[in-house]
């Protein structure tokens, strides 16, 4: 019984340490990541429009 309790406490403490060691992003970093993602998506959309325009020009 005592070994079971000790193993449970060891596992619980291991999980606690693992969760406390993860890196937290600041609000500024989160905003920067979001802006970069939006910029990438806009760039991809512009490339798709460019390809569509070129295809339309080739058809005529």
TAJOZI-V701276 format. One record per pair of residues at least 12 apart in sequence whose C-alpha atoms are under 7 Angstrom apart, sorted by the first residue. I is the first residue (numbers start at 1). J is the second residue. If there is no record, write none. Layout:
i:I j:J
i:I j:J
//
This chain:
none
//
